[in-house]
Amino acid sequence: MKRHQLILDRLNQEKHIEVSDLCIFLNVSAVTIRKDLKLLEGKGLLFRTHGGASLKNPYANDRSVIEKEKIFITEKSDIAQTAAELILDNDSILIASGTTVQALAKAINPDNVLMVVTSSLNIAMELSIHKNIRVLQLGGFVRQSSFSVTGDHAVQILENVSCSKLFIGVDGIDLEYGLTTSNLEEAALNQKMMASANKLIVLADSSKFGKRSFAKICPLSRVDLLITDSGVSPQMLKKIEEKGVTVKITS
């Protein structure tokens, strides 16, 4: 059917499409589009999502940090360099866990004193080589897959600190569901870190868009700045910006 091919062509271009957009594009009802998507999913040609469809499986699984370090290396490095430029002299910042924010730690080389609060053991070790960076390592139970901590001990420390920015990585960015990660306790800790920061900055390569993982961190509207690479479709970026999020694309 011609309509099915148009849907697939559009999906190949944008990687993720919304039912509402397809209704306008094809001038048919939402009921018709949902039936089309169900049929195409049955043939293994796409994955249905809440309110749309994705070219790849939209549900992100928990993978070890060692595995994640080996993918999208260039994109993560570029994102990290852009993020590092936002750190000011004598700043106090929070850095969550993940390979993209770990790349940020490698890009940080301040001229003056910098205070960093982090849940990641890898990030703490990376930054500890700098004499002018003071690192406050959050305590708690260590997750073996991410080498980061979670739990009440970390929360207690966060209740007594205030930072200018929180840099966070995610497993999924969904237009409706928001930011997600694979671990419920890590999502809860990320929420506490957000409460201790004036600004939320998300570092995410383009593979994270149109995906959702198990645990919700927050809606997209809570994000102040999103730094990503040029692999995200213009349509997706437009919808994110419509939610009040500033997006910066690395060159």
C-alpha positions in Angstrom: 0.0 0.0 0.0 1.3 3.4 -0.9 0.4 4.9 2.5 2.5 2.3 4.2 5.5 3.1 2.1 5.1 6.8 2.8 5.1 6.1 6.5 8.2 4.0 6.2 9.9 6.6 4.0 9.1 9.3 6.6 10.3 7.1 9.4 13.6 6.4 7.7 14.2 10.1 7.4 13.2 11.1 11.0 13.9 7.9 12.9 10.8 8.6 15.1 7.4 9.8 14.0 4.2 10.9 15.8 0.7 9.7 15.0 -0.5 13.3 15.0 2.1 14.3 12.4 1.2 11.4 10.2 -2.5 12.3 10.3 -1.7 15.7 8.9 0.9 14.4 6.4 -1.4 11.7 5.0 -4.7 13.4 5.7 -6.2 10.4 7.5 -7.6 9.7 10.9 -5.5 8.7 14.0 -7.4 5.3 14.0 -6.2 4.6 10.5 -2.6 5.5 11.3 -2.6 3.3 14.4 -3.9 0.4 12.4 -1.1 1.0 9.8 1.5 1.1 12.5 0.3 -2.1 14.1 0.4 -3.9 10.7 3.9 -2.6 9.9 5.1 -3.6 13.4 3.7 -7.1 12.8 5.9 -7.3 9.7 9.0 -6.2 11.7 9.4 -2.9 9.9 9.1 -0.6 12.9 8.5 -0.4 16.6 5.3 1.3 17.9 5.7 3.8 20.8 3.3 5.8 22.9 1.8 8.1 20.3 4.0 7.1 17.4 6.6 4.8 16.0 10.4 4.3 16.0 12.8 2.8 13.5 14.7 1.1 16.3 13.6 -0.6 19.5 12.7 2.4 21.7 13.2 0.6 25.0 16.8 1.0 26.3 18.2 -1.9 28.4 20.8 -1.6 31.2 24.3 -2.0 29.8 27.6 -1.8 31.6 29.6 1.4 31.5 32.5 -0.6 30.0 30.3 -1.5 27.0 28.9 2.0 26.6 32.4 3.5 26.6 33.0 1.8 23.2 30.2 3.4 21.3 29.6 6.9 19.9 33.1 7.9 21.2 33.5 10.9 18.9 30.0 12.3 19.5 30.4 12.0 23.3 33.8 13.7 23.1 32.4 16.6 21.1 29.4 17.0 23.5 31.8 16.9 26.5 34.0 19.6 25.0 31.0 21.9 24.5 29.7 21.2 28.0 33.1 21.9 29.6 33.0 25.4 28.1 30.0 26.2 30.4 32.0 25.7 33.6 33.0 29.0 35.1 35.9 30.0 37.3 35.4 29.0 41.0 32.3 27.1 40.0 30.5 24.4 42.0 28.9 21.7 39.9 27.2 18.3 40.1 28.0 15.5 37.7 25.8 12.4 37.6 27.0 9.0 36.2 27.3 7.7 32.7 29.8 7.6 29.8 28.9 11.0 28.3 29.4 12.8 31.6 32.5 10.8 32.2 33.8 12.2 28.9 33.0 15.6 30.4 35.2 14.9 33.3 38.1 14.2 31.0 37.5 17.5 29.2 37.6 19.6 32.4 40.8 21.4 33.1 40.1 24.6 35.1 42.5 27.4 35.7 41.0 28.1 39.1 39.4 26.1 41.9 36.4 24.0 41.0 34.1 22.1 43.3 32.6 18.9 41.9 30.0 16.7 43.6 29.5 13.4 41.8 27.8 10.0 42.2 30.3 8.3 39.8 33.5 6.6 41.1 35.1 6.8 37.6 34.4 10.6 37.4 35.8 11.1 40.9 39.0 9.3 40.0 39.4 11.2 36.7 39.0 14.6 38.4 41.2 13.8 41.4 44.3 14.1 39.3 43.8 17.9 39.2 45.2 19.8 42.2 42.7 22.6 41.8 39.6 20.4 41.6 37.9 19.5 44.9 35.8 16.4 44.6 33.0 15.5 46.9 32.2 11.8 46.3 28.6 10.8 47.2 28.4 7.7 49.3 26.1 4.7 49.1 25.7 1.3 47.5 27.9 0.9 44.3 26.2 -0.2 41.1 28.5 -2.6 39.4 27.2 -1.9 35.9 27.8 1.9 36.2 30.4 2.3 39.0 28.1 4.8 40.6 26.4 5.1 44.0 22.8 5.2 45.0 20.9 5.3 48.3 20.1 7.4 51.4 23.7 8.3 52.2 24.1 10.1 48.9 20.8 11.9 49.4 21.8 13.1 52.9 24.9 14.8 51.5 22.9 16.4 48.7 20.5 18.0 51.2 23.5 20.1 52.4 24.9 21.3 49.1 23.9 23.8 46.4 25.6 23.9 42.9 25.2 26.1 39.9 24.7 23.3 37.4 24.0 19.6 37.1 25.4 17.7 34.2 23.5 14.5 33.6 23.5 11.6 31.0 20.4 9.6 30.2 19.5 6.3 28.6 16.4 7.6 26.8 14.8 10.9 25.7 11.1 10.5 24.8 9.0 13.5 23.8 6.1 12.6 26.0 7.7 10.5 28.8 10.8 12.6 29.2 14.2 11.6 30.5 14.8 8.0 31.6 17.5 5.7 32.9 17.6 1.9 33.4 17.7 2.0 37.2 15.0 3.2 39.5 17.3 4.1 42.4 19.6 6.0 40.0 16.6 8.0 38.7 15.6 8.9 42.3 19.2 10.1 43.0 19.2 12.1 39.8 16.0 13.8 41.0 17.7 14.7 44.3 20.7 16.1 42.4 18.4 18.3 40.4 17.0 19.8 43.6 20.6 20.8 44.6 21.4 22.5 41.3 20.2 25.8 39.7 20.4 24.5 36.1 19.9 21.1 34.6 22.1 20.3 31.6 21.6 17.1 29.7 24.4 15.5 27.6 23.1 12.9 25.2 24.2 11.6 21.8 21.6 11.2 19.1 21.1 7.5 19.7 19.2 8.3 22.9 16.3 10.2 21.2 13.0 8.5 20.7 13.9 5.9 23.4 12.7 5.3 26.9 14.1 3.2 29.6 12.6 1.7 32.8 12.9 4.6 35.3 11.7 8.1 34.7 13.9 11.0 35.8 11.9 14.0 34.8 9.8 15.5 32.0 11.6 17.4 29.2 10.2 20.7 30.4 12.6 20.5 33.5 15.7 20.6 31.2 17.4 24.0 30.8 20.0 23.0 28.2 20.3 19.9 26.0 23.7 19.3 24.3 23.7 16.6 21.5 25.2 15.9 18.1 23.9 16.5 14.6 22.3 13.1 14.2 19.0 14.2 15.7 16.3 15.0 13.2 15.2 18.6 12.8 11.6 17.6 13.5 12.6 16.0 16.8 14.6 19.1 17.8 11.8 21.4 16.9 9.4 19.5 19.2 11.9 19.5 22.0 12.5 23.3 21.7 8.7 23.8 21.7 8.7 22.4 25.3 11.0 25.3 26.3 14.3 23.4 26.1 17.4 25.2 24.7 19.2 22.8 22.4 22.9 23.1 21.4 24.2 21.0 18.6 27.9 20.2 18.5 29.8 21.1 15.3 
